[in-house]
Amino acid sequence: MKYLWKRYLQASLILRVTIALVLGVLVGLVGGEWVATWLGPVGDLLLRLLTFLIVPIVLFTLMVGVNQSREGSAGRVGGKVFFYYLGSSALAIMVGLSVATLFSPGSGMTLNDSASFSVPESPGVVDALLNIVPRNIVTAFAELNMLGIIFTALVFGIALLKLRQSEQQHALGEQLYQVIEGLNEVTLKVMAGVLHFVPIGVFAIVAKTVSQQGMATLVSLGDMVMVLYIALGVQLLIYCLIMMLFGVKLRTFFREARTPMATAFATQSSAGTLPLTINAAQRMGIPKSIYGFSLPLGATLNMDGAAIRIAISAVFAANVIGAPLDFMSMAQIVLIGTLVTVGTAGVPGAGIIMIATVFAQVGLPIETVALLTAIDALVGMGATALNVTGDLVGSSVINRSEGNDLSEAPPETDSPAVNKQA
């Protein structure tokens, strides 16, 4: 037993996750109710561990990242990150609308009058912007208000940077920075331990999902699922073209990105996968001054997979009621969908909330959302994987735009447990 555990720890993380995915599918298909009953808590434990790390990782990584930025570069990098994510989300929605218009999912289907779905109340744009500033820091941390946590980390990180640059309080600033940097390293040590549990949790989550969804759901709404994954593939190709344009080595990128991609696929949580995404960025050689800002922000703002899902769901709903979308309706979906994806929680089930909100705004039947909930897990997996991929693509491209290389630079952490995950 000790020998097997040692071999397990020595194997690469992506190999362990891949085996876990395959075994999870097999166990889910042949298993019954016992799969969800017995393996469900194991998967929930992984999600709890990953969620447990979100606050310290975002807070300390972002504060350290801001303080490692060259003077005057933090604002420039922040502007690049924001505009890249905004443009990427808009592009993703246009890709989704184009692919869905080409394949017309939902054509020939009829709406079941008994289907119903209650639309959650969505805050307006002004309220969403105001919510960036939390009323209470503790509440923001407790509720995992990602934008609030990011705002807090940025404000205190910039204040610490100013303190370190002042002549009178330079020594105090350096002492505080050493404490924050130490807490960040401790968080990375904890993360290294959690990474060993990831394959076990992924196996449990996939087995539970497959046992509950089965093949019947996939077949009944197969066209919708197929079109969505085609659109995700098109967006991935666009990512590759963008990275090639900026000189990012695709082999290096996907070698390190495949583990967070696979984990996001299984867990359906962009925020929960953040520890692994940061680990991948470290191994790519992206400076902490860039990934420390871009990845926590991307886990909240950059939802390319969710944007594609919104677009395809809108075309699907319009085809079900026999009223294909015109150009103005598509333009409205691009605008509203881009805004809705900003600040939406990167957790399982958030995609359905976004779809319902967009449908309510553009006048599409909310009843069709009830149909889409049946395949929520199946489409959520692919959409979340693309969300995480988009975050890493953005970080890599911005890193290159700053004149840095993304090749064989060593990870910034010296944790053995982290370094052996390649």
Secondary structure, DSSP 8 states (H G I E B T S, - for coil): -HHHHHHHHHS-HHHHHHHHHHHHHHHHHH--HHHHHHHHHHHHHHHHHHHHHHHHHHHHHHHHHHHHS-TTHHHHHHHHHHHHHHHHHHHHHHHHHHHHHHH-TTTT----TT----------HHHHHHTTS-S-HHHHHHTT-HHHHHHHHHHHHHHHHHHHH-SSSHHHHHHHHHHHHHHHHHHHHHHHHHHTTHHHHHHHHHHHHHHHHHHHHHHHTHHHHHHHHHHHHHHHHHHHHHHHHTT--HHHHHHHHHHHHHHHHHH--TTTTHHHHHHHHHHHT--HHHHHHHHHHHHHH--HHHHHHHHHHHHHHHHHTT----HHHHHHHHHHHHHHHTT---STTHHHHHHHHHHHHHT--THHHHHHHTTHHHHHHHHHHHHHHHHHHHHHHHHHHTT---SS---S---HHHHTT-
